[in-house]
Amino acid sequence: MALDLCEVCHLMWSQGWVAANDGNVSVRRDDGTIVCTPSGVSKREIEPDMLVVIDSAGRVVEGDRRPSTEMAMHLRCYADREDVRAVVHAHPPYATAFAAADRALDGYGLIETVLTVGAVPVVPFAMPGTDDVAEAIAPYLSHHDALLLRAHGALTVGGDLRTAYYRMESLEQFAKISLAAHQLGGMKDLPRHDIDTLMQRRESFYHLTGKHPGYVKFN
């Protein structure tokens, strides 16, 4: 698990989703404890012996470093969603641009995003490193596995680490294509009946897991 978590951190850095000490990643173990990235370490440089283990209250139970200052946000994801076993927070440039512009990603012109993350809202601004962020994301967790954080970045969750990471990949791709489509006159949504059919087949045919908001528009 530690090696996988570090690999995800290295991938995030190599993709340009984090700079300096940005971003944080965590995984919930079977015993309920949470392995997480420490504060003040670049995701490029992180190694297994730098990781921290905390309990569900955020207390350090293993490791000699401070956990990421954003662990309250991660803990809220785990507390509210029993199915969530991993959380990824990063600043992928295109998705973060939408968050900075306070623009939700709610186009329905891409089959893949209709199926995977669905429409992605912008969570209202909350001060990083405080419990306010946990409170801000709470209303969205029951229907979303991907969120834009106003002026802050993006958050994805999953039933395992790889799924949470891939949802961040899907979110950033969604943002890139949405911006390109906007430059060409705007994304054209699929017909509503096709959108509904895709959503109905999401689990049975495509075998996708996690939460999905259904058809919703935020902009």
Order of alpha helices (4+ residues) and beta strands (2+ residues): alpha-beta-beta-beta-beta-alpha-beta-alpha-alpha-beta-alpha-beta-beta-alpha-alpha
